[in-house]
Amino acid sequence: MKFFILTIILISSVYSYELNWMHDYNKALEKAKKENKDVYLFVGADVCRFCDMFKELTLSKKEVMKRLGKEYIPLYLSRDQHYIPKYFAIKGVPRHYFITPTGKVYHDDRGSREPAGFYDMLDEADLKKDDLK
């Protein structure tokens, strides 16, 4: 039985895809400037069933994380652990913000999403970014 559990853990770690989530808003903006990307800010809470559902259903998917990492600097701020600038809402989590490297929010949304819904949100953010040009 132990061998079976160890094998499952090993296989899941080999196939998992992790992004290096940042936890500092200002450092994320600096990195976005250097890499010529925008910032995706996910505001959550330590005890939040909808945040956990979003992480489990969507952020655990390799293809979702690949797209997110290709286009954005991923930033996760927990309202219970991290400093969150006062102009971001911290109630009604999960919250999603799409931010230029200069700190301009061009799209925001809230709620848990399954992968298809998250892709739709990314597409909406892309459209709104195009409106900035």
Chimera marker file (.cmm) of the C-alpha trace (Angstrom):
<marker_set name="trace">
<marker id="1" x="0.000" y="0.000" z="0.000" r="1" g="1" b="0" radius="0.5"/>
<marker id="2" x="2.811" y="2.427" z="0.875" r="1" g="1" b="0" radius="0.5"/>
<marker id="3" x="4.484" y="1.661" z="-2.449" r="1" g="1" b="0" radius="0.5"/>
<marker id="4" x="1.248" y="2.468" z="-4.307" r="1" g="1" b="0" radius="0.5"/>
<marker id="5" x="0.842" y="5.828" z="-2.517" r="1" g="1" b="0" radius="0.5"/>
<marker id="6" x="4.493" y="6.708" z="-3.090" r="1" g="1" b="0" radius="0.5"/>
<marker id="7" x="4.133" y="5.868" z="-6.785" r="1" g="1" b="0" radius="0.5"/>
<marker id="8" x="1.053" y="8.104" z="-7.133" r="1" g="1" b="0" radius="0.5"/>
<marker id="9" x="2.851" y="10.997" z="-5.429" r="1" g="1" b="0" radius="0.5"/>
<marker id="10" x="5.901" y="10.561" z="-7.638" r="1" g="1" b="0" radius="0.5"/>
<marker id="11" x="3.848" y="10.434" z="-10.850" r="1" g="1" b="0" radius="0.5"/>
<marker id="12" x="1.782" y="13.483" z="-9.908" r="1" g="1" b="0" radius="0.5"/>
<marker id="13" x="4.903" y="15.494" z="-9.072" r="1" g="1" b="0" radius="0.5"/>
<marker id="14" x="6.501" y="14.597" z="-12.407" r="1" g="1" b="0" radius="0.5"/>
<marker id="15" x="3.435" y="15.706" z="-14.368" r="1" g="1" b="0" radius="0.5"/>
<marker id="16" x="2.512" y="18.744" z="-12.311" r="1" g="1" b="0" radius="0.5"/>
<marker id="17" x="3.203" y="22.186" z="-13.687" r="1" g="1" b="0" radius="0.5"/>
<marker id="18" x="3.976" y="24.933" z="-11.234" r="1" g="1" b="0" radius="0.5"/>
<marker id="19" x="4.513" y="28.587" z="-11.825" r="1" g="1" b="0" radius="0.5"/>
<marker id="20" x="6.592" y="30.570" z="-9.434" r="1" g="1" b="0" radius="0.5"/>
<marker id="21" x="3.893" y="32.756" z="-7.968" r="1" g="1" b="0" radius="0.5"/>
<marker id="22" x="5.122" y="36.046" z="-6.630" r="1" g="1" b="0" radius="0.5"/>
<marker id="23" x="3.768" y="37.478" z="-3.375" r="1" g="1" b="0" radius="0.5"/>
<marker id="24" x="4.985" y="41.073" z="-3.567" r="1" g="1" b="0" radius="0.5"/>
<marker id="25" x="3.058" y="43.557" z="-5.717" r="1" g="1" b="0" radius="0.5"/>
<marker id="26" x="5.934" y="45.966" z="-6.382" r="1" g="1" b="0" radius="0.5"/>
<marker id="27" x="8.392" y="43.195" z="-7.237" r="1" g="1" b="0" radius="0.5"/>
<marker id="28" x="5.841" y="41.679" z="-9.625" r="1" g="1" b="0" radius="0.5"/>
<marker id="29" x="5.531" y="45.022" z="-11.440" r="1" g="1" b="0" radius="0.5"/>
<marker id="30" x="9.328" y="45.267" z="-11.689" r="1" g="1" b="0" radius="0.5"/>
<marker id="31" x="9.534" y="41.766" z="-13.146" r="1" g="1" b="0" radius="0.5"/>
<marker id="32" x="6.691" y="42.544" z="-15.570" r="1" g="1" b="0" radius="0.5"/>
<marker id="33" x="8.609" y="45.554" z="-16.857" r="1" g="1" b="0" radius="0.5"/>
<marker id="34" x="11.769" y="43.492" z="-17.346" r="1" g="1" b="0" radius="0.5"/>
<marker id="35" x="9.944" y="40.653" z="-19.119" r="1" g="1" b="0" radius="0.5"/>
<marker id="36" x="7.531" y="42.885" z="-21.050" r="1" g="1" b="0" radius="0.5"/>
<marker id="37" x="4.485" y="41.078" z="-19.627" r="1" g="1" b="0" radius="0.5"/>
<marker id="38" x="1.422" y="42.073" z="-17.668" r="1" g="1" b="0" radius="0.5"/>
<marker id="39" x="0.608" y="40.948" z="-14.144" r="1" g="1" b="0" radius="0.5"/>
<marker id="40" x="-2.203" y="38.567" z="-13.255" r="1" g="1" b="0" radius="0.5"/>
<marker id="41" x="-3.145" y="39.194" z="-9.626" r="1" g="1" b="0" radius="0.5"/>
<marker id="42" x="-5.162" y="36.542" z="-7.820" r="1" g="1" b="0" radius="0.5"/>
<marker id="43" x="-6.401" y="37.812" z="-4.451" r="1" g="1" b="0" radius="0.5"/>
<marker id="44" x="-7.526" y="35.037" z="-2.151" r="1" g="1" b="0" radius="0.5"/>
<marker id="45" x="-7.745" y="34.058" z="1.484" r="1" g="1" b="0" radius="0.5"/>
<marker id="46" x="-6.256" y="31.294" z="3.587" r="1" g="1" b="0" radius="0.5"/>
<marker id="47" x="-9.688" y="29.895" z="4.399" r="1" g="1" b="0" radius="0.5"/>
<marker id="48" x="-11.822" y="30.242" z="1.284" r="1" g="1" b="0" radius="0.5"/>
<marker id="49" x="-13.625" y="27.308" z="-0.277" r="1" g="1" b="0" radius="0.5"/>
<marker id="50" x="-14.062" y="29.126" z="-3.594" r="1" g="1" b="0" radius="0.5"/>
<marker id="51" x="-10.348" y="29.991" z="-3.727" r="1" g="1" b="0" radius="0.5"/>
<marker id="52" x="-9.509" y="26.349" z="-2.988" r="1" g="1" b="0" radius="0.5"/>
<marker id="53" x="-11.959" y="25.198" z="-5.661" r="1" g="1" b="0" radius="0.5"/>
<marker id="54" x="-10.388" y="27.571" z="-8.208" r="1" g="1" b="0" radius="0.5"/>
<marker id="55" x="-6.900" y="26.334" z="-7.360" r="1" g="1" b="0" radius="0.5"/>
<marker id="56" x="-7.966" y="22.683" z="-7.548" r="1" g="1" b="0" radius="0.5"/>
<marker id="57" x="-10.145" y="22.835" z="-10.676" r="1" g="1" b="0" radius="0.5"/>
<marker id="58" x="-8.238" y="25.383" z="-12.727" r="1" g="1" b="0" radius="0.5"/>
<marker id="59" x="-4.812" y="26.353" z="-11.453" r="1" g="1" b="0" radius="0.5"/>
<marker id="60" x="-3.819" y="22.697" z="-11.154" r="1" g="1" b="0" radius="0.5"/>
<marker id="61" x="-4.148" y="22.229" z="-14.933" r="1" g="1" b="0" radius="0.5"/>
<marker id="62" x="-0.871" y="22.224" z="-16.857" r="1" g="1" b="0" radius="0.5"/>
<marker id="63" x="-2.310" y="23.860" z="-19.989" r="1" g="1" b="0" radius="0.5"/>
<marker id="64" x="-3.920" y="26.679" z="-17.984" r="1" g="1" b="0" radius="0.5"/>
<marker id="65" x="-0.697" y="27.395" z="-16.144" r="1" g="1" b="0" radius="0.5"/>
<marker id="66" x="1.362" y="27.327" z="-19.345" r="1" g="1" b="0" radius="0.5"/>
<marker id="67" x="-0.845" y="29.986" z="-20.922" r="1" g="1" b="0" radius="0.5"/>
<marker id="68" x="-0.857" y="32.065" z="-17.761" r="1" g="1" b="0" radius="0.5"/>
<marker id="69" x="2.938" y="31.924" z="-17.457" r="1" g="1" b="0" radius="0.5"/>
<marker id="70" x="3.444" y="32.759" z="-21.117" r="1" g="1" b="0" radius="0.5"/>
<marker id="71" x="1.390" y="35.946" z="-20.979" r="1" g="1" b="0" radius="0.5"/>
<marker id="72" x="1.577" y="37.126" z="-17.358" r="1" g="1" b="0" radius="0.5"/>
<marker id="73" x="3.632" y="37.434" z="-14.221" r="1" g="1" b="0" radius="0.5"/>
<marker id="74" x="1.513" y="35.458" z="-11.743" r="1" g="1" b="0" radius="0.5"/>
<marker id="75" x="0.973" y="37.197" z="-8.402" r="1" g="1" b="0" radius="0.5"/>
<marker id="76" x="-0.945" y="35.656" z="-5.516" r="1" g="1" b="0" radius="0.5"/>
<marker id="77" x="-1.831" y="37.787" z="-2.519" r="1" g="1" b="0" radius="0.5"/>
<marker id="78" x="-3.671" y="36.295" z="0.419" r="1" g="1" b="0" radius="0.5"/>
<marker id="79" x="-5.620" y="38.877" z="2.355" r="1" g="1" b="0" radius="0.5"/>
<marker id="80" x="-4.532" y="36.971" z="5.471" r="1" g="1" b="0" radius="0.5"/>
<marker id="81" x="-0.784" y="36.916" z="4.796" r="1" g="1" b="0" radius="0.5"/>
<marker id="82" x="0.350" y="39.540" z="2.307" r="1" g="1" b="0" radius="0.5"/>
<marker id="83" x="0.341" y="43.288" z="1.920" r="1" g="1" b="0" radius="0.5"/>
<marker id="84" x="-2.327" y="44.258" z="-0.609" r="1" g="1" b="0" radius="0.5"/>
<marker id="85" x="-2.429" y="47.861" z="-1.850" r="1" g="1" b="0" radius="0.5"/>
<marker id="86" x="-5.613" y="49.550" z="-0.643" r="1" g="1" b="0" radius="0.5"/>
<marker id="87" x="-7.025" y="50.128" z="-4.137" r="1" g="1" b="0" radius="0.5"/>
<marker id="88" x="-7.599" y="46.360" z="-4.592" r="1" g="1" b="0" radius="0.5"/>
<marker id="89" x="-10.768" y="44.866" z="-3.124" r="1" g="1" b="0" radius="0.5"/>
<marker id="90" x="-10.139" y="42.117" z="-0.595" r="1" g="1" b="0" radius="0.5"/>
<marker id="91" x="-13.730" y="41.131" z="0.133" r="1" g="1" b="0" radius="0.5"/>
<marker id="92" x="-15.537" y="38.686" z="-2.112" r="1" g="1" b="0" radius="0.5"/>
<marker id="93" x="-12.568" y="36.495" z="-2.973" r="1" g="1" b="0" radius="0.5"/>
<marker id="94" x="-11.333" y="35.063" z="-5.224" r="1" g="1" b="0" radius="0.5"/>
<marker id="95" x="-10.636" y="38.266" z="-7.129" r="1" g="1" b="0" radius="0.5"/>
<marker id="96" x="-8.737" y="38.563" z="-10.388" r="1" g="1" b="0" radius="0.5"/>
<marker id="97" x="-6.911" y="41.623" z="-11.678" r="1" g="1" b="0" radius="0.5"/>
<marker id="98" x="-5.055" y="42.142" z="-14.938" r="1" g="1" b="0" radius="0.5"/>
<marker id="99" x="-2.482" y="44.879" z="-14.619" r="1" g="1" b="0" radius="0.5"/>
<marker id="100" x="-0.017" y="46.596" z="-16.940" r="1" g="1" b="0" radius="0.5"/>
<marker id="101" x="3.644" y="46.803" z="-15.866" r="1" g="1" b="0" radius="0.5"/>
<marker id="102" x="2.974" y="50.422" z="-14.883" r="1" g="1" b="0" radius="0.5"/>
<marker id="103" x="0.234" y="49.365" z="-12.454" r="1" g="1" b="0" radius="0.5"/>
<marker id="104" x="-2.870" y="50.209" z="-14.487" r="1" g="1" b="0" radius="0.5"/>
<marker id="105" x="-5.707" y="47.732" z="-13.937" r="1" g="1" b="0" radius="0.5"/>
<marker id="106" x="-7.398" y="47.072" z="-17.275" r="1" g="1" b="0" radius="0.5"/>
<marker id="107" x="-9.638" y="44.184" z="-16.265" r="1" g="1" b="0" radius="0.5"/>
<marker id="108" x="-10.958" y="42.767" z="-13.024" r="1" g="1" b="0" radius="0.5"/>
<marker id="109" x="-13.328" y="39.973" z="-12.151" r="1" g="1" b="0" radius="0.5"/>
<marker id="110" x="-14.191" y="37.756" z="-9.246" r="1" g="1" b="0" radius="0.5"/>
<marker id="111" x="-15.253" y="34.233" z="-8.520" r="1" g="1" b="0" radius="0.5"/>
<marker id="112" x="-14.049" y="30.708" z="-8.997" r="1" g="1" b="0" radius="0.5"/>
<marker id="113" x="-13.721" y="29.509" z="-12.586" r="1" g="1" b="0" radius="0.5"/>
<marker id="114" x="-13.320" y="26.151" z="-14.223" r="1" g="1" b="0" radius="0.5"/>
<marker id="115" x="-10.679" y="26.102" z="-16.988" r="1" g="1" b="0" radius="0.5"/>
<marker id="116" x="-13.086" y="27.063" z="-19.823" r="1" g="1" b="0" radius="0.5"/>
<marker id="117" x="-14.394" y="29.999" z="-17.813" r="1" g="1" b="0" radius="0.5"/>
<marker id="118" x="-10.868" y="31.070" z="-16.905" r="1" g="1" b="0" radius="0.5"/>
<marker id="119" x="-9.862" y="31.008" z="-20.576" r="1" g="1" b="0" radius="0.5"/>
<marker id="120" x="-12.886" y="33.217" z="-21.280" r="1" g="1" b="0" radius="0.5"/>
<marker id="121" x="-11.713" y="35.626" z="-18.588" r="1" g="1" b="0" radius="0.5"/>
<marker id="122" x="-8.208" y="35.703" z="-20.111" r="1" g="1" b="0" radius="0.5"/>
<marker id="123" x="-9.761" y="36.439" z="-23.520" r="1" g="1" b="0" radius="0.5"/>
<marker id="124" x="-11.858" y="39.261" z="-22.014" r="1" g="1" b="0" radius="0.5"/>
<marker id="125" x="-8.720" y="40.713" z="-20.461" r="1" g="1" b="0" radius="0.5"/>
<marker id="126" x="-6.949" y="40.547" z="-23.835" r="1" g="1" b="0" radius="0.5"/>
<marker id="127" x="-9.819" y="42.444" z="-25.478" r="1" g="1" b="0" radius="0.5"/>
<marker id="128" x="-9.759" y="45.139" z="-22.810" r="1" g="1" b="0" radius="0.5"/>
<marker id="129" x="-6.005" y="45.453" z="-23.135" r="1" g="1" b="0" radius="0.5"/>
<marker id="130" x="-6.416" y="45.975" z="-26.870" r="1" g="1" b="0" radius="0.5"/>
<marker id="131" x="-8.746" y="48.887" z="-26.022" r="1" g="1" b="0" radius="0.5"/>
<marker id="132" x="-5.854" y="50.588" z="-24.181" r="1" g="1" b="0" radius="0.5"/>
<marker id="133" x="-3.881" y="50.930" z="-27.408" r="1" g="1" b="0" radius="0.5"/>
<link id1="1" id2="2" r="1" g="1" b="0" radius="0.2"/>
<link id1="2" id2="3" r="1" g="1" b="0" radius="0.2"/>
<link id1="3" id2="4" r="1" g="1" b="0" radius="0.2"/>
<link id1="4" id2="5" r="1" g="1" b="0" radius="0.2"/>
<link id1="5" id2="6" r="1" g="1" b="0" radius="0.2"/>
<link id1="6" id2="7" r="1" g="1" b="0" radius="0.2"/>
<link id1="7" id2="8" r="1" g="1" b="0" radius="0.2"/>
<link id1="8" id2="9" r="1" g="1" b="0" radius="0.2"/>
<link id1="9" id2="10" r="1" g="1" b="0" radius="0.2"/>
<link id1="10" id2="11" r="1" g="1" b="0" radius="0.2"/>
<link id1="11" id2="12" r="1" g="1" b="0" radius="0.2"/>
<link id1="12" id2="13" r="1" g="1" b="0" radius="0.2"/>
<link id1="13" id2="14" r="1" g="1" b="0" radius="0.2"/>
<link id1="14" id2="15" r="1" g="1" b="0" radius="0.2"/>
<link id1="15" id2="16" r="1" g="1" b="0" radius="0.2"/>
<link id1="16" id2="17" r="1" g="1" b="0" radius="0.2"/>
<link id1="17" id2="18" r="1" g="1" b="0" radius="0.2"/>
<link id1="18" id2="19" r="1" g="1" b="0" radius="0.2"/>
<link id1="19" id2="20" r="1" g="1" b="0" radius="0.2"/>
<link id1="20" id2="21" r="1" g="1" b="0" radius="0.2"/>
<link id1="21" id2="22" r="1" g="1" b="0" radius="0.2"/>
<link id1="22" id2="23" r="1" g="1" b="0" radius="0.2"/>
<link id1="23" id2="24" r="1" g="1" b="0" radius="0.2"/>
<link id1="24" id2="25" r="1" g="1" b="0" radius="0.2"/>
<link id1="25" id2="26" r="1" g="1" b="0" radius="0.2"/>
<link id1="26" id2="27" r="1" g="1" b="0" radius="0.2"/>
<link id1="27" id2="28" r="1" g="1" b="0" radius="0.2"/>
<link id1="28" id2="29" r="1" g="1" b="0" radius="0.2"/>
<link id1="29" id2="30" r="1" g="1" b="0" radius="0.2"/>
<link id1="30" id2="31" r="1" g="1" b="0" radius="0.2"/>
<link id1="31" id2="32" r="1" g="1" b="0" radius="0.2"/>
<link id1="32" id2="33" r="1" g="1" b="0" radius="0.2"/>
<link id1="33" id2="34" r="1" g="1" b="0" radius="0.2"/>
<link id1="34" id2="35" r="1" g="1" b="0" radius="0.2"/>
<link id1="35" id2="36" r="1" g="1" b="0" radius="0.2"/>
<link id1="36" id2="37" r="1" g="1" b="0" radius="0.2"/>
<link id1="37" id2="38" r="1" g="1" b="0" radius="0.2"/>
<link id1="38" id2="39" r="1" g="1" b="0" radius="0.2"/>
<link id1="39" id2="40" r="1" g="1" b="0" radius="0.2"/>
<link id1="40" id2="41" r="1" g="1" b="0" radius="0.2"/>
<link id1="41" id2="42" r="1" g="1" b="0" radius="0.2"/>
<link id1="42" id2="43" r="1" g="1" b="0" radius="0.2"/>
<link id1="43" id2="44" r="1" g="1" b="0" radius="0.2"/>
<link id1="44" id2="45" r="1" g="1" b="0" radius="0.2"/>
<link id1="45" id2="46" r="1" g="1" b="0" radius="0.2"/>
<link id1="46" id2="47" r="1" g="1" b="0" radius="0.2"/>
<link id1="47" id2="48" r="1" g="1" b="0" radius="0.2"/>
<link id1="48" id2="49" r="1" g="1" b="0" radius="0.2"/>
<link id1="49" id2="50" r="1" g="1" b="0" radius="0.2"/>
<link id1="50" id2="51" r="1" g="1" b="0" radius="0.2"/>
<link id1="51" id2="52" r="1" g="1" b="0" radius="0.2"/>
<link id1="52" id2="53" r="1" g="1" b="0" radius="0.2"/>
<link id1="53" id2="54" r="1" g="1" b="0" radius="0.2"/>
<link id1="54" id2="55" r="1" g="1" b="0" radius="0.2"/>
<link id1="55" id2="56" r="1" g="1" b="0" radius="0.2"/>
<link id1="56" id2="57" r="1" g="1" b="0" radius="0.2"/>
<link id1="57" id2="58" r="1" g="1" b="0" radius="0.2"/>
<link id1="58" id2="59" r="1" g="1" b="0" radius="0.2"/>
<link id1="59" id2="60" r="1" g="1" b="0" radius="0.2"/>
<link id1="60" id2="61" r="1" g="1" b="0" radius="0.2"/>
<link id1="61" id2="62" r="1" g="1" b="0" radius="0.2"/>
<link id1="62" id2="63" r="1" g="1" b="0" radius="0.2"/>
<link id1="63" id2="64" r="1" g="1" b="0" radius="0.2"/>
<link id1="64" id2="65" r="1" g="1" b="0" radius="0.2"/>
<link id1="65" id2="66" r="1" g="1" b="0" radius="0.2"/>
<link id1="66" id2="67" r="1" g="1" b="0" radius="0.2"/>
<link id1="67" id2="68" r="1" g="1" b="0" radius="0.2"/>
<link id1="68" id2="69" r="1" g="1" b="0" radius="0.2"/>
<link id1="69" id2="70" r="1" g="1" b="0" radius="0.2"/>
<link id1="70" id2="71" r="1" g="1" b="0" radius="0.2"/>
<link id1="71" id2="72" r="1" g="1" b="0" radius="0.2"/>
<link id1="72" id2="73" r="1" g="1" b="0" radius="0.2"/>
<link id1="73" id2="74" r="1" g="1" b="0" radius="0.2"/>
<link id1="74" id2="75" r="1" g="1" b="0" radius="0.2"/>
<link id1="75" id2="76" r="1" g="1" b="0" radius="0.2"/>
<link id1="76" id2="77" r="1" g="1" b="0" radius="0.2"/>
<link id1="77" id2="78" r="1" g="1" b="0" radius="0.2"/>
<link id1="78" id2="79" r="1" g="1" b="0" radius="0.2"/>
<link id1="79" id2="80" r="1" g="1" b="0" radius="0.2"/>
<link id1="80" id2="81" r="1" g="1" b="0" radius="0.2"/>
<link id1="81" id2="82" r="1" g="1" b="0" radius="0.2"/>
<link id1="82" id2="83" r="1" g="1" b="0" radius="0.2"/>
<link id1="83" id2="84" r="1" g="1" b="0" radius="0.2"/>
<link id1="84" id2="85" r="1" g="1" b="0" radius="0.2"/>
<link id1="85" id2="86" r="1" g="1" b="0" radius="0.2"/>
<link id1="86" id2="87" r="1" g="1" b="0" radius="0.2"/>
<link id1="87" id2="88" r="1" g="1" b="0" radius="0.2"/>
<link id1="88" id2="89" r="1" g="1" b="0" radius="0.2"/>
<link id1="89" id2="90" r="1" g="1" b="0" radius="0.2"/>
<link id1="90" id2="91" r="1" g="1" b="0" radius="0.2"/>
<link id1="91" id2="92" r="1" g="1" b="0" radius="0.2"/>
<link id1="92" id2="93" r="1" g="1" b="0" radius="0.2"/>
<link id1="93" id2="94" r="1" g="1" b="0" radius="0.2"/>
<link id1="94" id2="95" r="1" g="1" b="0" radius="0.2"/>
<link id1="95" id2="96" r="1" g="1" b="0" radius="0.2"/>
<link id1="96" id2="97" r="1" g="1" b="0" radius="0.2"/>
<link id1="97" id2="98" r="1" g="1" b="0" radius="0.2"/>
<link id1="98" id2="99" r="1" g="1" b="0" radius="0.2"/>
<link id1="99" id2="100" r="1" g="1" b="0" radius="0.2"/>
<link id1="100" id2="101" r="1" g="1" b="0" radius="0.2"/>
<link id1="101" id2="102" r="1" g="1" b="0" radius="0.2"/>
<link id1="102" id2="103" r="1" g="1" b="0" radius="0.2"/>
<link id1="103" id2="104" r="1" g="1" b="0" radius="0.2"/>
<link id1="104" id2="105" r="1" g="1" b="0" radius="0.2"/>
<link id1="105" id2="106" r="1" g="1" b="0" radius="0.2"/>
<link id1="106" id2="107" r="1" g="1" b="0" radius="0.2"/>
<link id1="107" id2="108" r="1" g="1" b="0" radius="0.2"/>
<link id1="108" id2="109" r="1" g="1" b="0" radius="0.2"/>
<link id1="109" id2="110" r="1" g="1" b="0" radius="0.2"/>
<link id1="110" id2="111" r="1" g="1" b="0" radius="0.2"/>
<link id1="111" id2="112" r="1" g="1" b="0" radius="0.2"/>
<link id1="112" id2="113" r="1" g="1" b="0" radius="0.2"/>
<link id1="113" id2="114" r="1" g="1" b="0" radius="0.2"/>
<link id1="114" id2="115" r="1" g="1" b="0" radius="0.2"/>
<link id1="115" id2="116" r="1" g="1" b="0" radius="0.2"/>
<link id1="116" id2="117" r="1" g="1" b="0" radius="0.2"/>
<link id1="117" id2="118" r="1" g="1" b="0" radius="0.2"/>
<link id1="118" id2="119" r="1" g="1" b="0" radius="0.2"/>
<link id1="119" id2="120" r="1" g="1" b="0" radius="0.2"/>
<link id1="120" id2="121" r="1" g="1" b="0" radius="0.2"/>
<link id1="121" id2="122" r="1" g="1" b="0" radius="0.2"/>
<link id1="122" id2="123" r="1" g="1" b="0" radius="0.2"/>
<link id1="123" id2="124" r="1" g="1" b="0" radius="0.2"/>
<link id1="124" id2="125" r="1" g="1" b="0" radius="0.2"/>
<link id1="125" id2="126" r="1" g="1" b="0" radius="0.2"/>
<link id1="126" id2="127" r="1" g="1" b="0" radius="0.2"/>
<link id1="127" id2="128" r="1" g="1" b="0" radius="0.2"/>
<link id1="128" id2="129" r="1" g="1" b="0" radius="0.2"/>
<link id1="129" id2="130" r="1" g="1" b="0" radius="0.2"/>
<link id1="130" id2="131" r="1" g="1" b="0" radius="0.2"/>
<link id1="131" id2="132" r="1" g="1" b="0" radius="0.2"/>
<link id1="132" id2="133" r="1" g="1" b="0" radius="0.2"/>
</marker_set>
